[in-house]
Amino acid sequence: MDDEQIPLDRLVRAYRNVRDAIQKLTREYESELEKLEEVKQSFSNDLKDRMLQSGAKTIRTDHGTIMLGTKTRYTANDWDEFKKFVLEHEAVELLERRIAQSNMKQFLEENPTLVPPGLDASTEYTITVRKPSK
């Protein structure tokens, strides 16, 4: 069968079988991971409570060092106002370096002669296989 190609129907069936097996393993993995994450979070909450009660920032144990820290997250509750602020103060560095893919695609479709300097694009073919309709 060296010179012969696998019939297309068999190749599609094999593709779907592998894809389905990957999805099944992923669901099982994610389910187990979620359980472990819940247990870990419970431990983390207990450790945090104990650190806060003791007033300590660091505690060493035989199995590891616990350090209490803080983390601050910033979100915009009014994007229009936030965008105005960024533009007014020329503070573009407050934003993350990521292009909104669908917005850029739409912009380029609407402005085919206006390509931002420094923009790279890569296009690749993709395959989608669906179950046959019955």
Secondary structure, DSSP 8 states (H G I E B T S, - for coil): --SS---HHHHHHHHHHHHHHHHHHHHHHHHHHHHHHHHHHHHHHHHHHHHHHHT-SEEEETTEEEE---------S-HHHHHHHHHHTT-GGGS-S---HHHHHHHHHH-TT---TT----------------
